[in-house]
Amino acid sequence: MPMKKSRHILSAALLISIIGSSLQASLLDTQALLSFAAYCPFNQIQSWSCYWCKHPSTPKLTVVDAIYNQNADTSGYIGYHNNISK
């Protein structure tokens, strides 16, 4: 009997995990699109006009600052969007 009960608990936990992950899928997609934008040309990041910035699923971001390090050839940005549901 204990084995059957533990299978039900495991099944319920798995179901909750699957439901929870599907609810967060759109948030993960948004975060991925925002990450992709960091690889765009620096001037396009500053104006939020690159391919990934303009993608229909990417939130319209207000870029506060964009940073470029020439020695490391890396860039990044700081910004926010007003969609508080994400």
WOVEN-V736022 format. One record per residue. N is the residue number from 1. PSI is psi in radians with two decimals (* if undefined). Layout:
<<N PSI> <N PSI>>
This chain:
<<1 -0.76> <2 -0.58> <3 -0.73> <4 -0.74> <5 -0.74> <6 -0.57> <7 -0.68> <8 -0.72> <9 -0.77> <10 -0.75> <11 -0.73> <12 -0.73> <13 -0.70> <14 -0.74> <15 -0.77> <16 -0.71> <17 -0.76> <18 -0.78> <19 -0.78> <20 -0.71> <21 -0.60> <22 -0.55> <23 -0.54> <24 -0.03> <25 -0.75> <26 -0.62> <27 -0.73> <28 -0.69> <29 -0.78> <30 -0.78> <31 -0.64> <32 -0.78> <33 -0.72> <34 -0.59> <35 -0.72> <36 -0.64> <37 -0.49> <38 -0.29> <39 0.03> <40 2.88> <41 2.47> <42 -0.78> <43 -0.52> <44 -0.51> <45 -0.77> <46 -0.68> <47 -0.01> <48 0.93> <49 0.19> <50 3.07> <51 -0.86> <52 -0.54> <53 -0.61> <54 -0.08> <55 2.38> <56 -0.48> <57 -0.13> <58 2.25> <59 2.57> <60 2.02> <61 2.45> <62 1.94> <63 2.11> <64 -0.71> <65 2.60> <66 2.43> <67 2.38> <68 2.26> <69 1.93> <70 -0.66> <71 -0.72> <72 -0.16> <73 0.86> <74 2.68> <75 2.88> <76 3.08> <77 2.79> <78 2.25> <79 3.13> <80 2.77> <81 2.73> <82 0.06> <83 1.63> <84 -0.13> <85 -0.16> <86 *>>
